Amino acid sequence: MTQKSLHEKLQKIEEKIKARIQAGSDPVFAHWQGALESVLSTMEPYLVAGQIITTNALEKEDVELFQKLHTTLDLAPYITAVFLPCDTSNHTSPPKTAESIQRVPENGISNKVLVSKHNDFRRLMVVELGRPPVRAGIDIFQDGNLLGSYDYETPQDCMDALSKVIWVHLKSRVKWSTADTVLYTENWFLRSAAGKIIDLPVNQNHSYIHHPVLLNISEVEAIFKLMRATLVRLLHDFDQVADAVDLAGGFENPETGQVKKITREEIAQGETDQVAALHEFIVNSLLELLKLLRGYDIIKFENFSEKDNTAFKDAFEKTVAETYQRLIKNE
């Protein structure tokens, strides 16, 4: 975004503030929402639908909180969120006259999260995640008006409730597309796999692994669509995979007995031990993902027919082969 286009956006926000006040909005709330919209507009080129991002380099305490939010926050594919670390958050505060939404006392320390629909800031949430005496909570604004607030005893209580509040107050008025369903399901499972967590919240009504009919595919097809997408994002770089194989024990050179790191060049030359080590790593990675999926108890594997089991075996082998080829070609 150019400085000129950003300036134009901020000018439009100023005009909206004036229009909202003229329409009857409390000037304090209208100006505060305008300030929050300005932050989101500045971040707009970096916002990612269905994800939470942050503004800049984080301190250790902020990193831990952001990672927890990144993993556990359940965002629809049309929602964006921005995490404000303490130093930025402390410079983004409502006017002192807005007593009802003053959550951080003077010299208090807190983090904020701003949440809205992607590229639509008419309704937004500002979330305060500080410890007492900070009042952890969520304030919801629309068109310069305070729609409502939620207060919590601790920031953890606030984070635990945040996903549900977002789903209630930032619902989509349009039917989800197939792409929305795919993105939502695969983002959810990737976060689960990356964090090795088997109880992440998910809206089952929009998940194709819970309802394969959403994509008009079978259960087995849904399983391996999800597995392939997750493997693509987890095992996307040959050198990183080679390091992981090495950490897992690598393989022994039959001539020297020494553990040696795999290389793309030697695999291309048909070094059978390296080929086997990479293949085994992919198989084990896929088995771990399937174990994670089984932990959610979504798919009743025990009820599979003989046809399902055959399709499962074929899809497993095909997924391993595709992942192997993608890695050695670094595609």
Secondary structure, DSSP 4 states (H G I P E B T S, - for coil): --HHHHHHHHHHHHHHHHHHHHTT--HHHHHHHHHHHHHHHHHGGG--TT-EEESS---HHHHHHHHHHHHH----TTEEEEEE-HHHHTT----TT-GGG--S-TT----EEEEEETTEEEEEEEEE-PPTTS--EEEEEETTEEEEEEE-SSHHHHHHHHHHHHHHHS--SSPPPHHHHHHHHHHHHHHHHHHT-S-----GGG-TTT-GGGGT--HHHHHHHHHHHHHHHHS--HHHHHHHHHHTT-EE-TTT--EE---HHHHHTT-HHHHHHHHHHHHHHHHHHHHHHHHTT-S-GGG--HHHHHHHHHHHHHHHHHHHHHHHHT-
